[in-house]
Amino acid sequence: MKTQNFEIVNTQSNIDWVGRKVTGAHDGSIAVKEGELVLTDGKLTGGKFVIDTRSIKILDITDPATNAQFAGHLASEDFFSIEKYPEATLEITGVVDNHVEGDLTIKGITHPVGFDVVINADGDTLTASGKMVIDRTNYEMKFRSGNFFKDLGDTLIYNDFDLNISITAKAVNEPALA
């Protein structure tokens, strides 16, 4: 059995997000801070990565003042509480075929998640991509959720948001045995 460790290249990895509301959607990106993926006999078997919640960006709002206001709201207690929780994590707990199971921790709250992934390993470079659909209310993000507030009308924000993950990682050279 051959095990290879791959260190995530944060400058070549990112997460695009999409959040939806009754009247449309917003999208943006968030940075992968660090992490690793583990392959055993060429198949993904484990890993963990850290997401820098302070790096969240809104890409669809071009007015600087509106963008800053929205970014401030995403940073607040209503959403990611980034001052208190500057990082989120995903730890892979199992992989069957190309379906990843893991534990996602946001705001110190951990829930299991599952999603399909596409892995390409070429020599010492690995790329991985997948899409997670997350229910924000599992992580105490209840702002304008129909589950918690009534009569929101067109101000309702849907609970699910998408995370489109794109990872590039490089093989870690193991030290030679003396």
Secondary structure, 3 states (H helix, E strand, C coil): CCEEEEEECHHHCEEEEEEEECCEEEEEEEEEEEEEEEEECCEEEEEEEEEEEEEEEECCCCCHHHHHHHHHHHHCCCCCCCCCCCEEEEEEEEEECCEEEEEEEECCEEEEEEEEEEEEEECCEEEEEEEEEEEHHHHCCCCCCCCCCCCCHHHCEEEEEEEEEEEEEEECCCCCCC
